[in-house]
Amino acid sequence: MTKKRSLDTICIQGGWEPKNGEPRQLPICQSTTFKYTSSEQMGRLFDLEENGYFYTRLANPTNDAVAAKICELEGGAGAMLTSSGQAANFYAVMNLCQAGDHVVSSAAIYGGTANLFTVTIPKMGVECTLVSPDATKEELAAAFRPNTKVLFAETIANPALTVLDIEKFARAAHDHGVPLIVDNTFATPINCRPFEWGADIVTHSTTKYMDGHAMTIGGCIVDSGNFDWEAHHDKFKGLTEPDESYHGVIYTQKFGKLAYITKATSQLMRDLGSIQSPQNAFLINAGLETLHLRVPRHCENACKVASFLKSREDVAWVSYPGLEGDKYYQLAKKYMPTGTCGVISFGLRSGREGAARFMDRLRLCSIETHVADSRTAVLHPASHTHRQLTNEQLTEAGVDPSMIRLSVGIEAADDIIEDIRQALEHTAD
């Protein structure tokens, strides 16, 4: 048996394996279409009878290579790139749902995803029930209905920084015959591989650590290939019964472990078109080549900054799962023993108004919507990413109105701490 490659090697060598005389670096196939000499062969491609490229909205060699690298990093069976992380979460859920269905989701998720689940997909006839990530087995079970198709959560919630008990959520999902979809953006496969703990499908906003340079927006869906769709035939008819838009193909019978990803690509991407551009995929691949080097530095710096903040009397509280004593420290040690992420949440004793003054005084750390790239950035979620939520919804999502989200970069930790120190001192003036 061939030994599995280390994550370090996959980051650099995965996805693209050039043959003799081919480019060493992943080439950008910046073309909408692909030429064939046989009409019959083109027809076979459209019938899903043959693999190949004919239109970039459905498949592109550059995109496929990057998807393959992320798939190998996660230990999955198949993967698909999307135009954004938001598109990845939408496709991942709606690949299994239709009007009349129901979704259960952790309440501690990114504000945009919460809005997608509680505002947008209900307009499509899909209801969503939010549950606490700390819910008991009984509380989780009570959220499910006969028409529930998916359980969704984030490994490390953005920005609440709750750590998901993946095994508990996976058991709850499987007890009710549905897959667990986990957004693994903050942890990345360098620190956590959800499939090893029972998750079935993983999503990513590749915009974050995978890109790492704030250059491109993108997303990815990875399927483990482990969920038995046929065992729940009547619940997942989109996969287990004929798709008349493809001449009656039955995805589970024809594609086996690739059924879910094949349907997502050939049906949802065909009809909705949130494809990632090959240029963006190329740039994300460049970021992936250093992911295994950057993520440990993010975590190292974040631990130092979190410890500094914890020592300050003007800081009311600090939330960082990599910090000993944090509520989620033990769960983080279980699922992410090598580190969590570079994002810290904290609040000032001066409250919401003090947060604004503090942020305006920063010089090295910049106020940005973005998070999880090489530069340190800061955000006030209640005023920015989560501003659509009510105070009650903010609390339910684990977002204190005074919360400051600090995305610690890979600059010198001492310089980051000095900038925070001077801003805190000016805030008190």
C-alpha positions as CSV (number, residue, x, y, z in Angstrom):
1,M,0.0,0.0,0.0
2,T,1.3,3.4,-0.9
3,K,2.0,5.6,2.1
4,K,-0.2,8.6,2.4
5,R,1.6,11.9,1.8
6,S,2.1,14.4,4.6
7,L,0.0,17.6,4.5
8,D,3.2,19.6,3.9
9,T,3.9,17.7,0.7
10,I,0.3,17.9,-0.5
11,C,0.3,21.7,0.0
12,I,3.2,21.9,-2.4
13,Q,2.8,18.9,-4.8
14,G,-0.9,18.0,-4.6
15,G,-3.4,18.4,-7.4
16,W,-1.1,19.1,-10.4
17,E,1.3,16.4,-11.4
18,P,2.9,17.5,-14.7
19,K,3.9,14.9,-17.3
20,N,7.1,14.9,-19.3
21,G,7.5,18.3,-20.9
22,E,4.5,19.9,-19.2
23,P,4.7,23.1,-17.1
24,R,6.1,22.6,-13.6
25,Q,3.7,25.3,-12.2
26,L,0.0,24.8,-12.5
27,P,-1.1,26.4,-15.8
28,I,-4.0,28.8,-16.0
29,C,-6.5,27.5,-18.5
30,Q,-8.1,30.8,-19.1
31,S,-10.6,29.6,-21.7
32,T,-14.4,29.3,-21.6
33,T,-14.5,26.4,-24.1
34,F,-12.6,23.4,-25.3
35,K,-12.3,22.1,-28.8
36,Y,-13.3,18.6,-30.0
37,T,-13.1,17.0,-33.5
38,S,-16.0,14.6,-32.9
39,S,-19.6,15.7,-32.3
40,E,-20.3,12.2,-30.8
41,Q,-17.6,12.7,-28.1
42,M,-19.1,16.1,-27.2
43,G,-22.4,14.5,-26.8
44,R,-21.0,11.9,-24.5
45,L,-19.6,14.7,-22.3
46,F,-23.0,16.3,-22.1
47,D,-24.5,12.9,-21.2
48,L,-22.0,12.4,-18.4
49,E,-20.8,9.3,-20.2
50,E,-17.2,10.5,-20.5
51,N,-14.9,12.7,-18.5
52,G,-13.5,15.8,-20.1
53,Y,-13.8,19.5,-20.5
54,F,-16.2,21.4,-22.7
55,Y,-17.3,24.5,-20.8
56,T,-15.5,26.2,-17.8
57,R,-18.8,26.7,-15.9
58,L,-18.9,22.9,-15.4
59,A,-15.2,22.0,-15.3
60,N,-11.8,23.6,-16.0
61,P,-8.4,21.9,-15.7
62,T,-6.9,24.6,-13.4
63,N,-9.9,24.5,-11.1
64,D,-9.9,20.8,-11.0
65,A,-6.3,20.6,-10.0
66,V,-6.8,23.0,-7.1
67,A,-10.0,21.2,-6.0
68,A,-8.0,17.9,-6.1
69,K,-5.3,19.5,-3.8
70,I,-7.9,20.6,-1.3
71,C,-9.7,17.3,-1.5
72,E,-6.4,15.4,-0.7
73,L,-5.7,17.8,2.2
74,E,-9.1,17.0,3.7
75,G,-8.9,13.3,2.9
76,G,-12.0,13.4,0.7
77,A,-13.3,11.6,-2.3
78,G,-14.2,14.5,-4.5
79,A,-14.3,18.3,-4.5
80,M,-15.6,21.3,-6.4
81,L,-14.5,24.9,-6.4
82,T,-17.1,27.8,-6.2
83,S,-16.9,31.5,-6.6
84,S,-17.0,32.2,-2.9
85,G,-17.3,30.5,0.5
86,Q,-20.9,31.7,0.7
87,A,-21.6,30.0,-2.6
88,A,-19.9,26.8,-1.3
89,N,-22.2,26.7,1.7
90,F,-25.3,27.5,-0.4
91,Y,-24.5,24.7,-2.9
92,A,-23.5,22.2,-0.2
93,V,-26.9,22.5,1.5
94,M,-29.1,23.0,-1.6
95,N,-27.5,20.0,-3.3
96,L,-29.6,18.0,-0.9
97,C,-32.6,20.3,-0.3
98,Q,-35.7,21.5,-2.1
99,A,-38.9,23.4,-1.2
100,G,-40.5,21.7,1.8
101,D,-37.3,20.5,3.4
102,H,-35.6,21.5,6.6
103,V,-32.1,22.3,7.8
104,V,-30.6,22.2,11.3
105,S,-27.6,24.5,11.9
106,S,-25.4,25.6,14.8
107,A,-26.3,29.1,15.7
108,A,-22.6,30.0,16.1
109,I,-21.8,30.6,12.5
110,Y,-20.7,33.4,10.3
111,G,-23.3,36.2,10.0
112,G,-23.6,35.9,6.2
113,T,-24.3,32.1,6.5
114,A,-26.8,32.7,9.3
115,N,-28.6,35.2,7.0
116,L,-28.5,32.7,4.2
117,F,-30.1,30.1,6.3
118,T,-32.6,32.2,8.2
119,V,-33.6,34.7,5.5
120,T,-32.7,33.6,2.0
121,I,-33.3,29.8,1.8
122,P,-36.7,30.1,3.6
123,K,-37.8,32.2,0.6
124,M,-37.0,29.1,-1.4
125,G,-39.2,26.9,0.8
126,V,-36.4,25.5,3.0
127,E,-36.8,26.1,6.7
128,C,-33.9,26.3,9.2
129,T,-33.7,25.7,12.9
130,L,-30.7,27.1,14.8
131,V,-29.3,25.2,17.8
132,S,-26.6,26.1,20.3
133,P,-23.2,24.5,19.5
134,D,-23.2,23.5,23.2
135,A,-26.6,21.8,22.9
136,T,-27.0,18.5,24.7
137,K,-27.7,15.3,22.8
138,E,-31.4,15.6,23.7
139,E,-31.5,19.3,22.6
140,L,-29.9,18.5,19.3
141,A,-32.3,15.6,18.7
142,A,-35.3,17.8,19.4
143,A,-34.4,20.1,16.5
144,F,-34.7,17.4,13.8
145,R,-37.9,16.8,11.9
146,P,-38.9,14.1,9.4
147,N,-38.0,16.4,6.5
148,T,-34.6,17.5,7.9
149,K,-31.9,16.9,5.2
150,V,-28.7,18.5,6.7
151,L,-27.0,19.3,9.9
152,F,-24.5,22.3,9.5
153,A,-21.8,23.8,11.7
154,E,-18.4,25.4,11.7
155,T,-15.3,23.8,13.3
156,I,-14.3,27.2,14.8
157,A,-17.2,29.6,14.6
158,N,-16.6,33.0,13.0
159,P,-16.4,35.2,15.1
160,A,-17.7,33.6,18.3
161,L,-14.7,31.1,18.3
162,T,-16.8,28.3,19.7
163,V,-15.2,24.9,18.9
164,L,-17.5,22.3,17.5
165,D,-17.8,18.9,19.2
166,I,-17.7,17.2,15.8
167,E,-18.3,13.7,17.1
168,K,-21.4,14.8,19.0
169,F,-22.9,16.6,16.0
170,A,-22.0,13.7,13.7
171,R,-23.8,11.2,15.9
172,A,-26.8,13.5,16.0
173,A,-26.8,13.8,12.2
174,H,-26.4,10.1,11.6
175,D,-29.0,9.1,14.2
176,H,-31.5,11.1,12.0
177,G,-30.2,9.8,8.7
178,V,-28.6,13.0,7.4
179,P,-25.1,14.1,6.7
180,L,-23.1,16.6,8.8
181,I,-21.7,19.5,6.8
182,V,-18.8,21.3,8.5
183,D,-17.3,24.7,7.4
184,N,-13.6,24.2,8.2
185,T,-12.4,27.6,7.0
186,F,-10.8,28.9,10.3
187,A,-9.1,25.6,11.3
188,T,-8.1,24.6,7.8
189,P,-7.1,20.9,7.2
190,I,-3.7,21.8,8.6
191,N,-5.2,21.9,12.1
192,C,-8.4,19.9,11.8
193,R,-9.7,17.2,9.4
194,P,-13.4,16.8,10.2
195,F,-13.8,13.6,8.2
196,E,-11.7,11.8,10.7
197,W,-14.2,12.7,13.4
198,G,-17.4,11.7,11.5
199,A,-18.3,14.7,9.3
200,D,-19.5,13.9,5.9
201,I,-19.0,17.1,3.8
202,V,-16.6,20.0,4.4
203,T,-16.8,23.5,3.0
204,H,-14.2,26.3,2.9
205,S,-14.0,29.9,2.1
206,T,-10.7,29.7,0.3
207,T,-10.7,33.5,0.5
208,K,-9.3,33.1,4.0
209,Y,-6.2,31.1,5.1
210,M,-6.0,29.1,1.9
211,D,-5.4,32.2,-0.2
212,G,-3.7,33.9,2.7
213,H,-3.0,37.1,0.9
214,A,-6.4,38.8,0.5
215,M,-6.1,38.6,-3.3
216,T,-9.0,36.2,-4.3
217,I,-12.5,35.2,-3.3
218,G,-13.3,31.6,-3.6
219,G,-14.9,28.5,-2.0
220,C,-14.7,24.8,-2.0
221,I,-16.9,21.8,-1.2
222,V,-15.3,18.5,-0.3
223,D,-17.3,15.3,0.0
224,S,-15.9,12.4,2.1
225,G,-17.7,9.9,0.0
226,N,-18.7,8.1,3.3
227,F,-22.4,9.0,3.6
228,D,-24.6,6.1,2.4
229,W,-27.3,8.0,0.4
230,E,-28.9,4.7,-0.7
231,A,-29.5,3.7,2.9
232,H,-31.8,6.7,3.1
233,H,-33.1,6.4,-0.5
234,D,-36.4,8.2,0.0
235,K,-34.8,11.1,1.9
236,F,-32.3,11.9,-0.9
237,K,-34.2,11.2,-4.1
238,G,-32.2,13.8,-6.0
239,L,-29.2,11.4,-5.7
240,T,-30.9,8.0,-5.6
241,E,-33.6,8.4,-8.3
242,P,-33.4,9.5,-12.0
243,D,-32.4,13.0,-12.9
244,E,-34.5,13.7,-16.0
245,S,-32.4,16.7,-16.9
246,Y,-29.6,14.2,-17.6
247,H,-31.5,11.5,-19.4
248,G,-32.5,9.8,-16.2
249,V,-29.0,9.3,-14.7
250,I,-29.1,8.0,-11.1
251,Y,-26.0,9.6,-9.4
252,T,-25.5,7.0,-6.7
253,Q,-25.6,4.1,-9.2
254,K,-23.4,5.7,-11.8
255,F,-20.9,7.6,-9.7
256,G,-20.8,5.9,-6.3
257,K,-18.7,7.9,-3.9
258,L,-18.6,10.8,-6.3
259,A,-22.4,11.0,-6.5
260,Y,-22.8,14.1,-4.4
261,I,-20.0,16.1,-6.0
262,T,-21.1,15.1,-9.5
263,K,-24.6,16.2,-8.9
264,A,-23.4,19.5,-7.4
265,T,-21.3,20.1,-10.5
266,S,-23.5,18.9,-13.3
267,Q,-26.8,20.2,-11.8
268,L,-26.3,23.1,-9.5
269,M,-23.3,24.7,-11.2
270,R,-24.9,24.1,-14.5
271,D,-28.0,26.0,-13.5
272,L,-26.7,28.6,-11.0
273,G,-23.1,29.1,-12.4
274,S,-21.2,30.3,-9.3
275,I,-17.9,29.1,-10.8
276,Q,-14.5,30.2,-9.6
277,S,-12.4,31.8,-12.3
278,P,-9.2,29.9,-13.3
279,Q,-7.1,33.0,-12.5
280,N,-8.4,33.0,-9.0
281,A,-7.9,29.2,-8.7
282,F,-4.3,29.7,-9.8
283,L,-3.7,32.3,-7.1
284,I,-5.3,30.2,-4.4
285,N,-3.0,27.4,-5.4
286,A,-0.1,29.7,-4.8
287,G,-1.4,30.4,-1.3
288,L,-2.0,26.7,-0.6
289,E,1.7,26.0,-1.3
290,T,2.6,27.9,2.0
291,L,-0.5,27.0,4.0
292,H,1.4,24.5,6.2
293,L,4.0,27.2,7.0
294,R,1.7,30.1,7.6
295,V,-1.0,28.5,9.8
296,P,1.4,27.5,12.6
297,R,2.8,31.1,12.6
298,H,-0.8,32.6,12.8
299,C,-1.5,30.3,15.8
300,E,1.8,31.1,17.5
301,N,1.3,34.8,17.1
302,A,-2.4,34.6,18.2
303,C,-1.4,32.8,21.4
304,K,1.1,35.5,22.3
305,V,-1.5,38.3,21.6
306,A,-4.2,36.5,23.4
307,S,-2.0,36.1,26.5
308,F,-1.1,39.8,26.3
309,L,-4.8,40.8,26.1
310,K,-5.6,38.5,29.0
311,S,-3.1,40.4,31.2
312,R,-4.7,43.8,30.6
313,E,-7.1,45.3,33.1
314,D,-8.8,47.4,30.4
315,V,-9.7,44.2,28.6
316,A,-13.0,42.7,30.0
317,W,-12.7,39.3,28.4
318,V,-10.7,37.3,25.8
319,S,-11.9,34.3,23.8
320,Y,-9.3,32.2,22.1
321,P,-9.6,28.4,22.1
322,G,-5.9,28.0,22.0
323,L,-5.5,29.8,25.3
324,E,-5.4,27.6,28.4
325,G,-8.5,28.3,30.5
326,D,-10.7,29.1,27.5
327,K,-14.1,27.5,27.6
328,Y,-13.3,25.5,24.4
329,Y,-9.6,24.8,25.2
330,Q,-10.2,21.1,25.9
331,L,-12.3,20.6,22.8
332,A,-9.6,22.4,20.8
333,K,-7.0,20.1,22.2
334,K,-9.1,17.1,21.1
335,Y,-9.9,18.1,17.6
336,M,-7.0,20.5,16.9
337,P,-4.0,19.4,18.9
338,T,-1.5,21.4,16.8
339,G,-3.3,24.7,16.9
340,T,-6.6,26.4,16.3
341,C,-6.5,29.6,14.2
342,G,-5.2,33.1,14.2
343,V,-8.4,34.8,15.2
344,I,-9.1,36.2,18.6
345,S,-12.3,37.8,20.0
346,F,-12.2,40.1,23.0
347,G,-14.1,42.9,24.6
348,L,-13.1,46.1,26.4
349,R,-14.3,47.3,29.7
350,S,-15.2,50.6,27.9
351,G,-17.8,48.6,25.9
352,R,-19.1,49.2,22.4
353,E,-18.0,52.9,22.3
354,G,-14.6,52.0,23.6
355,A,-14.2,49.4,20.8
356,A,-14.7,52.1,18.2
357,R,-12.1,54.3,19.8
358,F,-9.6,51.5,20.1
359,M,-9.9,50.4,16.5
360,D,-9.5,54.0,15.3
361,R,-6.2,54.3,17.2
362,L,-4.6,51.2,15.6
363,R,-1.8,51.8,13.1
364,L,-0.3,48.4,12.1
365,C,-3.6,46.5,12.5
366,S,-6.1,47.7,9.9
367,I,-9.9,47.9,10.1
368,E,-11.1,45.4,7.4
369,T,-14.0,43.2,6.6
370,H,-11.5,40.6,5.7
371,V,-10.1,38.0,8.1
372,A,-7.5,35.2,8.1
373,D,-4.8,36.5,5.8
374,S,-1.1,37.4,6.4
375,R,-1.8,40.9,7.7
376,T,-3.3,41.7,11.1
377,A,-6.8,43.0,10.8
378,V,-9.6,44.1,13.2
379,L,-13.3,44.3,13.0
380,H,-16.3,45.0,15.2
381,P,-18.9,42.3,14.1
382,A,-22.0,44.0,15.6
383,S,-21.3,47.0,13.5
384,H,-20.1,45.2,10.4
385,T,-20.4,41.5,9.5
386,H,-23.4,40.9,11.8
387,R,-25.1,44.2,11.7
388,Q,-28.3,42.6,10.2
389,L,-28.8,40.6,13.4
390,T,-30.9,41.8,16.4
391,N,-29.3,41.9,19.8
392,E,-31.1,38.7,20.6
393,Q,-29.7,37.0,17.5
394,L,-26.3,38.4,18.3
395,T,-26.4,36.8,21.7
396,E,-27.6,33.5,20.2
397,A,-24.8,33.5,17.8
398,G,-22.3,34.1,20.6
399,V,-21.5,37.7,19.5
400,D,-21.3,40.2,22.3
401,P,-22.2,43.7,21.0
402,S,-18.8,44.9,22.4
403,M,-16.9,42.1,20.7
404,I,-13.8,43.0,18.7
405,R,-12.6,40.3,16.2
406,L,-8.8,40.4,15.8
407,S,-7.3,38.4,13.0
408,V,-3.7,38.0,13.9
409,G,-1.3,38.0,11.0
410,I,2.2,36.7,10.5
411,E,4.1,39.9,11.2
412,A,6.4,40.0,14.2
413,A,4.3,39.3,17.3
414,D,6.1,42.0,19.3
415,D,5.1,44.6,16.7
416,I,1.4,43.5,16.8
417,I,1.3,43.6,20.6
418,E,3.0,47.1,20.6
419,D,0.3,48.4,18.3
420,I,-2.5,47.0,20.4
421,R,-0.8,48.4,23.6
422,Q,-0.6,51.9,22.3
423,A,-4.2,51.8,21.0
424,L,-5.5,50.6,24.4
425,E,-3.6,53.3,26.2
426,H,-5.0,56.0,23.9
427,T,-8.5,54.5,24.3
428,A,-8.3,55.2,28.1
429,D,-7.4,58.8,27.5
